[in-house]
Amino acid sequence: MTKTTLAATTALALTLSTGLATAQERTEFSVAWSIYVGWMPWGYLDESGIMDAWAERYGITVDIVQINDYVESINLYTAGEFDGVSATNMDTLSIPAGSGVDTTALIVGDFSNGNDAVILKGEGTLESLAGMPVNLVELSVSHYLLARALDSVGLEERDLAGVINTSDADMIAAFATDDVQAVVTWNPLVSTIAEDPAANILFTSADIPGEIIDMMVVNTETLAANPDFGRALVGAWYELMTIMSSDTPEGVAARTAMAEASGTDLAGYDAQLASTQMFWNPADAVAFVQSPALPETMVSVAEFLFERGILGEGAPSADFVGVEYPGDVVTGDPANIRLRFDPSFMQMAADGAL
């Protein structure tokens, strides 16, 4: 470790810890993830030993645990069972941040660019959803996508017969039943459902690029007290990004393993990656986080959550939760910052300082 890097890390830890309760220095950490094209790398990091190698470099251990139910993984993180979790921007804001758990977006891995979809069974258009029930993971990004889709044709959720809360683990089976007319879900489920001749994709996240963001988020206090935890995660992630974005034998092997773990083959997984705007290079992720478009997106997301009563218990307005961005930009309540987009560790990766 260079003196410059050490100084930067120390300064970052002090910045993160300002106004936060003192967290304990530790050597053992755990993060949770669930199956999704942009999060499959976490399983491979565990199986390949890449994560272990980076953790050993910093004298720590990082346990990577797969949770089958996506929302449950976030709930477990919020309850303190994990130090980090793979989650979207919206679900991070509504569940941990909205519950008062100060959370940092450590790695902004991608944004969905077609991986999330509104799917109708049979012929029709978005207007055809009027009067129909729609199955989705309620209050998740699927709910957000549905709202954006309906808005694009002048409809609202109240124009539906209702939404039916359906676990992602049950979505494929649900679509196969006669009772289900439409679903909203994400890959790899979208790809599997799309194989049904009756599946009719009406709207996808490609219609709202940059709004559904996939991240690895961690507890801010834990990160402040243990910056090596963040450095190990980021270092391992971008080593794998370099590998899997190549067509070398190593890259093909990595993507093939991720494909099999998600229930598809290499061609299927590559197709999912094609509808994902991956940030293979950390500099691109940093630029995305620094973009003025990000605060605008998060304001829209906060308004969506508030309208549905899920922006924290008893939230008086859409500004209830403060969100911090680079350059001291804050949306929401600056006295209640609970979500932080901090590109510092990704910048270290871009600078080769890990």
N, C-alpha and C positions, 0 to 999 in steps of 0.2 A: 504494500500500500504506500503510495507516495504521500508526502506531507501535504501537497495541495489537495489530494483526494480526501485525506483525513480531515483537513480543515473544513472542506466543503460538507463532508458528512456531519461533522460536529455542529456546524452552523445550521444545517438542515434540521438536525435533531432538536436543537434549541428552539428553532422556529416552530416546529411541529408541537413542541411541548408547552409553548406559551399558552397560558389559560387552561391547560389540561391537567387533570389529576396525574400525579406521578405514577407511572407504570413500572413494573418490575423488570430488571434485566434478566433475560432467560437465555437458554440454549436450545430449548425444544419448542417447536412450533408445528401447527397443523393448518391445512387449508382444505376446503371442500370444493368439489366441482360436480357438475352433472352433464349428461350427454347433450352436446350441441356441436356443430361443425367447428366453431371458433374456440371451443373449450376442450376438444379432444386432445390437443397438445398436453394438457395437464396429466392425463392418464399415461401418455407416452413418456413424459418427463420422469414419471415415477418408475415405469417399467424398464426404461432404457438405462437408468442410473445417472442420467444427466443432472437431475435434481440433487441426488446424493453427492455428486462430485462438487457441485457449486456450494452446497451446504457445508461440506467438509472443508472447503477452502476458507470458510469464515468461522469454522469451529462450532457449527450448530447442526441440528437435524431438522428436517422439514418433512412432515408426514402429509402425503397427498391422498385424500380420501374421496372416493366416488360415492355420491348420494343419488339414488335413483329418482327421487322426487325433487324437482328443481326448487319449488317454493319451500319445501322442508329444509333444503340445504341452507337457504337464506335465513330461515327461522332459527336454525341451529347456530349459525354464525351470530345472529342477533342476541341469542341467549348466552353467548360466550363460550360455546362448545368448540368453536374454531377461531383461529386468528385471521382468517381470510376466506373469501368465497368467490366463485365465479358468478357474476350477476350482471344484469343490464343496468343502465343508468336509471331507468324508471323504477325498477324494483329496489335498487339501492336507496333511492330517495324515499320511497314509500315505506319500506320495512325497517332496515336498521337506522337510517338517518331520521326517519319520522318517529322512531321509537326512542330517539335520544342517544343512539350509539354513534359516536364520532367516527366517521369512516373516510378513508382516503382511497381514491381511485389510483392505485399504484401502477397498473398496466392497462392501457387502453388498447385492446388487441385488435378490434375491428368494429365496423358497423355493418349491420345487416343490409344487404343490397339485393334482396329477393328471397332470402331464406325464411322469412315469415310471410304467411299467406292466408287470405280469406278464400275458402274453398266451398263451393256450392255443389250439391249432388244433383247432377242433371243440367239441362240447359237453363239459361237465365243470365241476368246481369245483377249488378249491385242493387238496383231498384227492386229486384225480385225478392230480396231479403225482407222487405216490408211484410209484417205479419208472420214471419217465420221465427222459430227458436234457433239460437246459434250456440253451439258447444265450444267452450274455450276454457283456459285457465283464468278464472275470474280475477280481475284486478291486476293482471300481469301485462306484459307488453302486447300480448295477443288482444287484450281488451282495448288497449290504446290503438293498435292497428285497426281494429274494427271501428272505433270511433272516428279515426281519420278517414277510413274508407267511406263510412256512411256520410260524413260531412262533405265528401267530394261530390256527392250526388244529391245533397240537400236533405238527407235523412238524419234522424237521431235514434238513439238507442230505444227511446220510447215507441218508435215506429215498429219495433220488432215484437215478436210474441214473448221475448225475454231472452236472457242469456242463461245457459246451463253450465254451472261450474263442473269442469271435467279435468281430472288430472292428466298431465302429459303422458303418464304411463298407460293411461286407458284410451287415449285419443284414437289410435288406429282401430282398435276393436269397436269403439263407439261409431266411427264413420261407417263401419261395415253393417251396422244394424239398420233396420227399416225406419226406426223412429228418428234417426238423426238426418237432418236436411242440410245443415251447413256447419262447418267448423272453422276455427281460426287457430293456427298452430305454427310450429317452427320446424326446421330441419334437425334431424333426418326424417322426422315424421311427415313433413310435407312431401318429400320425395316418395316415400312409401305410399301415402294416400293417393298421390298423383298417378300411381300405376293403375289405380282403379279406373276403368273406362268411363265411369259415371262422374269422375272428379272434374270439376270445372273451376280453375283458378281465376278469381275475379279481381284480386287486388293483392299486391305484395309490398314488402318494405322497399323495393326498388322505386316505388311511387313516392316514397318519403325518405330519400337518401340522407344518411347522417343523423337520423332521429333515434334509431334503436341501436344503442352502443353497447358492445360486449366488453366486459372488464374483469380484472381481478382486483377486488377491493379488500382492504385490510383495516384492522382496528388502528385508528390514528395514534392512540396512546401507546399501543404495543410497538408500532413502527418508530415512534419518537424515542422510546427507550432502547430499541433494538434495531438500529438502522441496517445492521448486517443481514437481518431477516429480509428486508426489502431488497438489498443488493443481491442476495443469493437468488431470490425469486426472479428478479429482472434479468440477471445474468444467465440463468438457466433458460428462461423464456426466449431470449433473443439468440442464444446459441441454437436452439431448436428452430427458430424462425428461419435462420440462415440455411439450416439443413433441409427443412421440409419445403422451402420455396425453390429448391433446385431440382433438376432432373438427374442428379447423380444417383448411383445405386443406393447410397445412404438415404437420400431424399425420398426416393420411390419406396424404399423399405419402410421409412417412417410413416408416410402417408398410407401405405397399405395396411400397416398395423392399426392406424387410427380408423381406417375404413372398416376393418373387421370388427373393431371394438364398438363401432357405432351401428353395426348391422348391415353394412353395405360392402361394395367392392371398391377397388381403386378408382375405377371410372366414375362410380357413383359419388365417392367422396370428392374427387376432383371437380365434379359438376356442382357440388355444394359449395366448394371453395370459390368457384366462378361467380356465385351469387353472394359472395361475402367480400367486402372491401377490407381485406387483411392489411394491417400495418406491419409488413415484414421488416421494415427498417424503423428503428426507434425514432429517428429524426422525423419521420412522417407522422408518427403518433404524437410527438411533441408539438409539431405544427398544428395538428388537429385540435389538441387541447388548448393551444394558444389562440385559435381562431375566434373571432368575435361571434361566429355563428353558434358556438357551443352555449354561451349564456342564453341566447335567444331560444335555443332548443329546450334548455332546462326550465326556462320560464313557462313555456308551453306545456311541458310535462307536469310541472308543479300545478298549473291551473287545471289540467285534466284530473290529477289526483285529488285536488281539493274539491272539485265538483262532485266527486264520487265519495267524498268523506273518508279518504284513506291517506291523507297527508299528515299522519300523526293524530293521535287521539285528542279531540277537542281543538284541532287547529282552527284559529279564528279567521284565517285568510290563506290565500295561495302563497303568501310571503312568509309563512310560519317557519319553515326550515331555511336557514342560510346556507348558500352554496358558494364556495370560494374557488376562484380561478387564478391563473397566473396574472401577475401585474396588480395584485391587490384588488381585483375585480370581485364584487360580491353581488349575488342576486338573493332575494329573500331577506330574512332578518339577520343583520350583521352581528346581533347579540346572541344568535342561536345557530351558529355555523356547525353543521353536523355532516356535511359532505364536502370533501376537498379534492379538487382536480389538481394534483401536484405532479408535474412532469419531471421533477428533479432527478429521480432515479432513472427514468428513461433517458434523460439527457446524459447521465453518466454513461449509459450504455452507448449512446450515440458518439460520445467523446472517447470511448475506449478506456474509461476510467474505473471499470469494475475489476 
